[in-house]
Amino acid sequence: MLVLLPASLAAQTRGRSAKPKSRAKPLPSVGEFVRFADPDTETPVVRLTSTASSSLLPAPSNRFVSVKERFLVFSSNRTGKFAPFRVDLRNGQLRQIAITSNLSPLSLCLAPHERSVYFLDSGELKEAEPGKAKMQTLIDNVTAFSPCAAGSGVFVVRGGKLQHINGTAETTLAEGISDECLAQPGEAAGCLFTRRQGVDAREFWFASAGKSPVLLASGRISNPYWAPDGQSIIFLRDVPRGAALFSEIHQAPVSGGTETLVTATSQFAAFSPNGDGSVFVGASRSKAQPDVMLLLRSGHAEMTLCEHGASQPAQVCPVFSPDARRVYFQSDRQGKPAIYSVNVEQLVEPIAS
């Protein structure tokens, strides 16, 4: 939950009055880390990567932050082409995880045990261990993947088919798949997948072994996530109001039941939930207020966390750390895409991870 906020922060909600931006003095840097005060809210923000090259976060639904070892995995083209990297969140030390030929930057995903990293390179699903010169190819001809719980295999999209692969066993669950899938949490053997209907429209489906796929939602929808219980999904839906589009967070059960409204947002272009789904972090598409926002599910209260200033708000990809103590996002506010971090443990109740 959002805890009781100071009046100075609580006032910075939707509809706050315009005011001159203060020129905050930059705070000390460590390694590539640069700490500064946000010009809108005075919230301390840390830029984790240099703007001399492009750095990209993985897909927001992938796990890419280790709380136990305190590191984050990301992609950077600092070597001339995109490769997977790891940054130590305690001292800023950077280390290249593997040498790749044609990395899919958004595909990086920590294994359930967090000792290795999965990613797609030239259409092959590979696994590498940070700090070790060891990389192996697991499956070829893959366009998307999502690891299951430890020991339960992986879902992959190959040749437009959604497959569950566990050891030598392969099961095809659906066909006609776009390049997106998301394994159901826990020990369940189901998977969310998408089918595109055009440039702006898509469908979300649920597939499980031995059953026909179930349509969950369709239209101008994006950013799907599993609810904590694994029995429904939450996502953004663009809703027309007159000539404008507004975004709402919706929820749909995997049984194919009625889709319901969770809460309206202040024009979120991207969002993600914390671990128990009680708080959301979003990136506003507003040109006047290009901010990262916190949104409380109960009570629907919003608060401005900091500016993102990105040219493409949908690519800000704000996400909570697994323990909900920090928010990570990316922005090209200073030229090339870089990764930023904000401490929110005084605003959001931490979650055991």
N, C-alpha and C positions, 0 to 999 in steps of 0.2 A: 504494500500500500504506500501511497504517498503520505509521508508524515506531515505534521503541521508545519507550514511554510512561514518564513518571515514575511511580513507585510510587503517588503520591498520586492520579494520574488513573486509572491502570490498576485501582485498587481500586474505582472507581465504575462497575462493570459490573453486569450483572443480579444481583439479589439483594443489593445493598449494604445495609448496616445503616442503620437510621434514625438521624438525628442532628439536633439543633436547627439551624435555619437561621440563618446569620449575617446580620446587618444590614449589608450592604456599603454603604460610602459612595459615593454617586453621583459619577461622574467628569465632567469638563468637557463642555459641549455646544457644538456648532458649527451655526448655523442651526437646522434642525429636528432635526438629529442629537443624540441623547442617548446617552451612553456610560455603562454601569454594569456592575458585577460581578454575575454570576449568583449568586443566593443559595445554590444547591446546590453548584456546582463552582468558584465564583470566576472562571470564564471571562469575559473581557470581551465584552459584548454591546452592539451599537449599535442603537438604535431609529432608523430612517431617516425616519419620517413622524410627524407630530403626531397625538395622539389626539383633537384637537378635531373631526375628521371621520373618515370611514371610508376606508381605503386597502386595496386588494386587489391581490394578485399575479395575473398571468395564469395560465392552466393550466400545471402544472409541465412538461408535455411541449413547451410553446412556448419558443422562445428569446427571452429578454427582458433579458438582460444583455450589454452590449457590453464586451469586455475591452480592445479597442484604444482606444476613446474613453472608457471607464470611466463608463458611465451605465446606468441601469436604467429600464425603462418599467413603469408600473403604472396602475391606475384609482383615482380618488378622487372623492368627492362634495363636495369642499370648495367648489365653486362653486354648490351647490344640487342638482346631479344628477351622476351619474357621467360623467367625461370622462377621456381619456387624458392622462397626464403623463409627464414625464421628470425624473429626479433625477440630478444630477452626483455621482458617488460620491467625487469628490475634495474638493468644497467644499460639498456639500449644496444647491446651487442648484436650484430647482424651476422647471419651465417647462411650461405646458399645450401639448400637441401639436396638438390640434384641438378645435373646438367640435362637439359631437355632440348628437343629439336623443334617441336611445334606445340607448346603448352597451351591448353585452354585455361586462361587465368582464373576464371570463376569456379573451376572444378575442384580446387584444393579442399580437402576434407580430412580432419583428424580421424584416425581409426578409433573405435570405442575405447580401447585401452590407452590411447593418446601417445603411444610410443612410436607410431609411424604415421605417414601421411599418404592418402590416396590422391591421385590426380589423373587427368587425361592428357596424353601426349601423343600426337599424330594418330588419334583414333584408338589408342591403346590405354586400358586402365592399368596404371602402374602403382606400385607401393614403394616408398622410400623411408628410411629411418634417418631423422635429423642427426647429424654428427657422425654418421657412418657412410662410407663409400659403398653403399649397397642399395641397389634398386632392382626390382623384378617386375616383369610384365605378367599381369594376372589374366586379363581377357582382352582379346582384340576386337576390332570393328565395333567400338562402343561410342555412342554419341551422348549418353547421359548415364549416371549411376547414382545409387544411394545405398550406403551400407546399412545392413540390418543390425540388430543387437548382436553382441559378441557371440560368435559361434553359429549364427543363423544365416550366413551367406550375404549376398548382395543382390539388389535389383539393378538391372541394366536395360538400356534401350539399344537394341542392335537391329539394323535393317528395318526400323519402324515398328519393331515388336518389343513389348515389355516382357522381360524374362526374369525369373528368380533362379539364381545360380548358387548352389551350396555344395562345394566339393565338385564331384563329377555329375551331380544331378542338375538338370536344367528343365525348368517348367515355363512354358509360354502362357502368359495371363491375358494379353490383349494385343491388338494390332492397330496400325494407323496412329502411332504415337508421335507427338512432337518431342522436342529434345528437353523434356523435364519429367522427373519422377522423384518421389519423396516417400521413403519407407515409413510404414506405420510404426510408432514407438512401442517399446516393450517387446514381448515375445510373439505378438500377433504377426501373421504372415501376409499382410496386405500392403498395398502401395497406392499412393495418389499419383495420377499422371494427367497430362494435358493433351488436348487436341485443339489446334488452331482453326478458327472459323474465318479468319481474314487478318487484316493488318492490326486492328484494335480489339477484335473479339476472340474469345477462346472458351473452351469447356474444361471443367475439372471432373475427373472420373476417379472411381475407386475400384481396384481390382484385387481379388484374392483367389487362391487356388481352389478349383472346383466350382466356382461360381461365375456367373456372367457379370461383366463390368457394370457399375452403377453410376449414372450421371448425377453429379452433386450440384453443379452450378454452371451457368453459361452467360455470355455477354461480355461487357467491358469489365473484366475481373483480372486481378493480378495478386502477386505476393501471397501465395498460399502457405499456411503453416498448420501443423497438427495442434489441436487443443491438447492440454496436458493429459487428459484421460484416453487419448488416442481413438475416440469414438466420433469425432467431428473435426472439421477443418475451419479455420478462420482465414479471411482474405479481404482484400480491398475490392470494392465495387464502385465504379464511377456512375453517378446518378444524375441525369439531366434535370436542371431546374431553369426553365426558360432557355436562354441561349448559352448558359454556363453549365459546366460540369462540376459536381461536388463529389467528394469521395466519402464512403462510409465503410466501416468494418462490419462484415457479415459473418455468420456462422452457419454451417450446413452439416447435418449428421451423415455418417457413411452409409446409413440405411437408405438414404435417398429421400428422407423426410423433408419437412418444410424448412426452407432457408429463413433465417431470422436476422434482424438488425441487432448488432451489438452496440454500436455507438456511431454517431456522426463525427467527422473530423474537420479540422480547418485546412481543407485542401491538401491532404497527404498525397504525395506522389509515390511514397514507399513507406513501409512500416515493418515493425516486428514486435512480438510480445516478449515479456519476461518469462521465466520458467513456469510460473503458475498461472499465467494469462491474466493477471490482475492489473498490469500496467503495460501500456504500449509506448514505443518511441517511434516518431515519424519524422519525415522530411517534407516540409511544406513546399508546394509548387508556386506559392505566391511570389510574384516578382518584387512586391513591396516589402515583404517580410520573409525572405528565404531562410527559414529557421529550422533547427532541430527542436522538436516539441516532445514533451512528456504528456501522456493522456491517461487519466485514471479511468479504469473500466466502470467502477462503481461511483456514480456521481458525475461522470463525464467531464471532470475538471481538466483543463489544459494548462500547461505552463511552458514558457519559452526557456529552453536550456541554453542554446547558443545559436549563432548564425552558422549556416553551412555555406552560403554564398556560391553554390555550385551552378554551373551553366546548364546542367541536366539533373534536376532534382531526383528523378527516378533512379539515378545511379549513385545517390548518396549512401544507400544501403545501411541505414542506422540499425545497430543491433546491440542488445545487452550482452555482457559477459555472462557465462553460465551461472555465476553467483549474484548477478544483477548489481554488482558494485560499480561497474563502469559501463559507459556507452561508447562504442566504436563506430566511426563512419568515415567515408572518403569524400573528398572534394577537390575540385580544380580551382578553388578560390584564389590560389597564389600562382596560377599558371598550369603546371602539370598535376595530374591526380596524386594526392598524398593521403595518408591515413592519419586520423585524428582520434583523440581519446578524451573523455570527460568523466570525472568522478561523480557518481550520483548516490553514493551510499548514505548521504545525509537527507536524500529526498525519496529514495525507494528502499523498501525493506529488503535486506539481503536474503538470498535463498541458499539453502544448503545444497552443495553441488558434489 
